[in-house]
Amino acid sequence: MHYVYHPNSDKERNNVFVRMYGLIFTPEGKTNEEARKIFLPATLDHLFVFAPAFITAYNRRNLVISACNNVTGQKKVLKKAAKKIISHYFHGLKNGIKRGIFKSSDRNLYGLNAGNNNIPLMISERDILHWGALIIDGEAVRVAQGGLPLSMPSVEEVKTVLDNFKNIQKLQSERKMDLVKEQKEIRELHAEADELIIELWDEVQFYFRKSERAARRLQCSQWGIIYKTRYRNTKQTNNTQQE
């Protein structure tokens, strides 16, 4: 049993508009003569204006998704680098204390226990920012008190990596806001998109209504209608129409 399948995702809606726009209009924006016989002028005008707007919104949203994914990949790399350099700094402090270059009490300047040699865990992004800030502030106080600057890595290197991580966090936040905006805009087009697709397909079916069933299905599919096969014992969903 074949049925008309109405799109229920942005990708499916976009595919319908791309195909039907290409079937109905020429590259110069003129309406094909056969299309003039099938569709009402108001429906053609609606499609001519709305389809490009929906396709543009869909492509723009996908570009933002791609940008978000790209930033997420960059952030993963920078997060790993930030954890590594902070850990290396604390290991350097620990080794310097063992060699007598630094004092055990210097640990307090970094929010550490003076009698504990453990390296702080960094599980969350907040942990990274927290311990990175303590390194920068603690090093400044220790050096101001006459202590030798720690090297390999230096506090400048830690700050550079931490700044890179903060920048990518900010960029990711901006990209997420962009995505929320684009998602909202395309959601606002859903109702009109679904209504227009129904109008288009109803007019196609009406035009070929006198054809024999199998021929009608072929004719309608050539004008953009999507058919799927329903097997026995499969419940009919709201977005289907039996044919």
N, C-alpha and C positions, 0 to 999 in steps of 0.2 A: 504494500500500500504506500503510495507516494503522498507526500504532504508538502505544503509551502512552508519553508522555514524562514521565519523573520529574525534578522540579526539582533543579538542582545549584548554585543560587546562593541567597543569603539572600533576595534580592528575590522569587525564584520560590517559595521555601518559604513566605515570608510571605504571598504572594498566595493560595497554596493554603489556608493556615490561615484567612485572613480569609474566603475564599469558603465553605469547608466549614463553618466555625463558624456563618456566617450562614444556611447552608442547613439545618443540623441543629438549631440552637437558636433559640428565640424571643428577642426583646429582654429578656424577663423571665428568661431562663436555663432555660426549659423545653425539653424535647426534642420535636421534631415527631413526630407519630404515624407518619408514613411512615418517618422515620429509625429509629424503634424496630424496624421490620420488617427494615431493611437491615443495621443494625450491631449487633454484640454489645454488651451492657451495659458490659463492661470497656473496650471501645474508645471508647465514648461518654464514659465517665468520664475516660479518659486524655485525650481531646481537650478536654473541658471544662476541665481543669486546665492542660494543657500549652500549648494554642494561645494563650491570653492571655499566658502567660509568655513565649512566643517572640515574639509580636507586640510586647509591651512592650520586650523586649530589642532587637529590631530597630529600633523607633522611637527608643529611647534612643541606640543607636549612631549612627543617622542624624542625630540632634540634635547629637551630639558632632562628627561629620564636618562638619556645617554650621558649628559653632562654630570648628573648626579652619580651615576655608576663610575665615571672616570674619576671624580673627586673622591669617592669612597675607596677606590683602588690606591690613589695617592696617599690618602689618609692612613691606610693600613701600613704602608711602607714607612711613613713618617712617625707613626705611633711606635712601630718596632724600633726605629732609630732612637726615638726619645727615651724609651725604656732602657735601651742598651747603654746609651751615654750616661744616663743618671746612675744606672747600676755600676758602670765603670768608674764614675766619679766616687761613689761611696766605697768601692773596693780600693781605689787609690788612697782615700782618706784612712781606711782601715789599715792598709799596708804601711802608710806613713806613720801611723801611731805605733805600729809594731816595731818600726825601725827607729823610733824615737824622734822623728822629724816633727811630728805633731803631738799635742797632748791629748790624753783620754777625754779631758773635760771639753775639748773642742767639739766632740759629738753633740753636746747640748746645744751648740749654736745652730745645728741643723735639725733640731727636733728629735734627736736620737738620745738614747739612754747612754750615759757616760760609761757604764759598766757592761754594756751589751755590744757584742761585735756583729750582730745580725745586720744584714742588708735589708732595707725595707722592701716589702712586697708592693708591686705595682700591678694591680689587676684592672682597675677602671681608669678611664681617662682623667677622672678627678684625682686619682692617686698620682698620675704622672705630673699634672699641673701643681699639685700640692708639694711633692718632693722636689720638683724642679725649682719652684719659688723658694723653698727653704735652702736649697743649695746656693742660689744667687744671693739671697739675703745673708745667709750664714757665712759665706766666703767673704763678703764685703766686711762684715763685722770682724772676722778672724784676722784678715789682712790689716784692718785698721788698728787692731790691737798689737800689731807687730809680727804676726805670723807670716810664714812664707806662702806665696800663692801655690795652689796645687796645680800640677800640670798633667797632661796625658790622661784624661782630658782637662783642659782648663775651664774655668767658669765661663769664659767667653764662648768656648765651643758648646758648652751646655746651653747657654742662653740662645745661641744661634739655632740649635736644633729645636729647642723649646719654642722659639718664636715661629719657626717653620710649622711646627705642630699646631700652634695657636691659630696661625693664618689659615691652615687647611680646615681647622674646625669652623672658623668663621665663614670660609667659602662654602663648606658643606651646609651650614645653616642657611646661607643665602640661597643656595641651589634648592634646598628643601622648600623654602618659602616660594621660590619661583614655581616649583612643581605643584604646590598647593594651589597657587593662583591659576596655573594652566589646567589642572584637574577640575577646578571649580568652573572655569569658563567652558570646558567641553561638556561637563555634566549639564550645564544650563542649556545646551543644544540638544540633549537627548530627546526630549519630548517632541520637539519640532522635527528632528531627524526621523524618528519612528513614524510620526504622522505622515510625513512626506513620502516615506518608503511605502506605506500602506496605500496612499493615494496613487502613487505611480503603478504599483502592482495591481491594484483594483482596476485601473484603467486598461492595463495590458490584458488582464483576464476578461474584462468586458468586451474588448475589441475582438478577441479570439474565441468568444463564448460559443460560437456555432460550429467550431471545428470539432472533429472526433477527438475523444479524450487523449489518446496517445499523441496525436498530432498537435493538439492544443498545448500539451505539456512541453513539447519540443519548441513550439512557437514562443510560448511564454518565457521559457528558459533562455531563448535567444535574445530576449529583451530584458534580461537581468533577474528574473524571478529565480529563486533558489528552491530546488526540490530535494527532499531527502526521503529515504525509505524507512517506513515504520514496520517493524516485525510484529508478529502476534504477541499478545500479552504485554506489550509495551504501552504504558500509559501515555495518553496525549497530553502535551504540555500547553501552556497558555500561548506560547509563541508559535503555534503551528496551525495550519489550515489544511484540512483533508482535500485531496485532489483525486 
